[in-house]
Amino acid sequence: NNNDVLYVRGGGVSIIHFMVFDKWGNLVFESYDMDKGWDGTYKGKHMNTGVYVYRMDATLKNGQPIFQSGNVTLFR
């Protein structure tokens, strides 16, 4: 019950686009809402344990763009 959902957190963000991809590059999660995170599912089914790639494109309230990407490991 800890870390069950992967959220983007931070202050001063006005626009966000958060995506999670599987190891084949398929989009398994996408959100434009910081209050909506990835719960390790795709189309209602639990994804397999493994490494997933995330990408976050955001714009701060001052207009500065931010682009980040990395890996997250899903454990069941």
C-alpha positions as CSV (number, residue, x, y, z in Angstrom):
1,N,0.0,0.0,0.0
2,N,3.0,2.3,-0.3
3,N,4.1,3.5,-3.7
4,D,1.1,1.9,-5.5
5,V,0.8,4.8,-7.9
6,L,3.5,6.7,-9.8
7,Y,2.7,10.4,-9.8
8,V,4.5,13.5,-11.1
9,R,5.0,15.9,-8.2
10,G,6.2,19.5,-8.1
11,G,5.2,23.0,-7.7
12,G,4.8,25.8,-10.2
13,V,3.7,23.6,-13.1
14,S,1.0,24.9,-15.5
15,I,1.0,22.2,-18.2
16,I,2.1,18.5,-18.0
17,H,2.2,15.5,-20.2
18,F,3.3,12.3,-18.5
19,M,3.8,9.0,-20.3
20,V,4.9,5.5,-19.4
21,F,6.1,3.0,-22.0
22,D,6.8,-0.7,-21.9
23,K,10.1,-2.3,-23.0
24,W,9.0,-2.4,-26.6
25,G,8.1,1.3,-26.6
26,N,4.3,0.9,-26.4
27,L,2.5,3.6,-24.6
28,V,0.9,2.0,-21.5
29,F,-0.1,5.2,-19.7
30,E,-0.7,8.9,-20.5
31,S,-1.9,11.8,-18.5
32,Y,-2.2,15.5,-18.7
33,D,-3.3,15.7,-15.0
34,M,-0.8,15.8,-12.1
35,D,-3.5,14.2,-9.9
36,K,-3.7,11.1,-12.1
37,G,-0.9,8.6,-11.8
38,W,0.1,5.2,-13.2
39,D,-1.1,2.3,-11.1
40,G,0.9,-0.4,-13.0
41,T,-2.0,-1.4,-15.2
42,Y,-2.8,-1.2,-18.9
43,K,-6.4,-1.4,-20.2
44,G,-7.5,-2.6,-16.7
45,K,-4.9,-5.5,-16.6
46,H,-1.9,-5.7,-14.3
47,M,1.4,-5.2,-16.1
48,N,4.2,-7.7,-15.6
49,T,7.1,-7.0,-13.2
50,G,9.8,-5.2,-15.1
51,V,11.4,-1.9,-16.1
52,Y,9.3,0.8,-17.8
53,V,10.3,4.1,-19.3
54,Y,8.7,7.3,-18.3
55,R,8.7,10.7,-20.0
56,M,7.5,14.0,-18.6
57,D,7.1,17.1,-20.7
58,A,6.0,20.1,-18.6
59,T,5.8,23.9,-18.7
60,L,6.3,25.9,-15.6
61,K,4.1,28.9,-14.8
62,N,6.9,31.2,-15.8
63,G,6.9,29.6,-19.3
64,Q,10.1,27.5,-18.9
65,P,9.8,24.0,-20.5
66,I,11.0,20.9,-18.6
67,F,11.7,17.5,-20.2
68,Q,12.6,14.5,-18.1
69,S,12.8,10.8,-18.7
70,G,14.0,7.8,-16.9
71,N,13.2,4.3,-15.8
72,V,10.9,2.9,-13.1
73,T,10.8,-0.7,-12.0
74,L,7.4,-2.3,-11.4
75,F,7.2,-5.0,-8.7
76,R,4.2,-7.1,-7.9
